[in-house]
Amino acid sequence: MHIYAWSVLVFLIFDFFTGNLSANPIQELEQRTGRHAITLLVLSLACTPLNTLFKWSEPLKRRRALGLYTFMYVTIHVLIYVDLDYGLAWSFIVQDVIEKPRLIVGFLAFLMLIPLAITSFDIWKKRLGKNWKRLHKTIYLIAPIVVLHYAWSKKGDLFALQGEIVRPLIYGLIVVMFLILRIPQVRKAVASLRDRGMALFRRRKAQTETSP
C-alpha cells in the first residue's frame, strides 16, 4: 500500500520534470492523480467488506492510511487544476467551476473530504466521541459523488451508457456493492453465511482427517 502510493507519486514527478508526459501534460497529470485517488478511495472502502466476508482484520488496520493517501492525491489533483492549469487565477477558476457540473461535484467531494482527513487521528476520536463515527460515515455519500465526477471527467454518460464509461462503471458498481454490504441486515446475513460456510468447511476437514 505505502509502496504503491509513494511510487506512483515519484513516477508522476519524474515524468513531469523529464518531459515524459503527453502533448497535454497538465491534463495527463490531472487524469493520473484523479485515477489514483479514486482507486485508493475504493480500496479504503473495501476494508470493512473484506473483514465482513472473510473475517480478515488486517485491512481494517490499513483503512486510515488508505483514506489519508486518498486525500493526498485528491489534494494534488486539485492543486494541479488551480495552480498548473489556471495559475491561481481565481476569477477564471470560479467561472469554470460554475459552468461545469463535473467541477462542482468534484470540489464538493474535496471539501467534504477535508474534515475526514483532519479528524482521522485518534485524538479526534476522543474529542468527537460518537459524532466521529457519524462524520466519517459521510464517506459513503462522498464516494458516489467522486464516481460521478470521474464519469463526467471521462466524458461518459453512465445513465445513457455512452462514451468512456467502462472504468467509471466498474468503480461505480464496486462502490454500490460496498454500500449494499454496509446495510446492517445485509452485513448480518453475509456474516451468518460466512460463519456457516466456515463451520461446514471445518467439519468436512475434520471428517477427512479422521477417515481411514
Summary of the structure (lengths in Angstrom):
residues: 212
radius of gyration: 20.8
end to end distance: 45.7
largest distance: 81.0
contacts: 576
relative contact order: 0.10
helix: 83%
strand: 2%
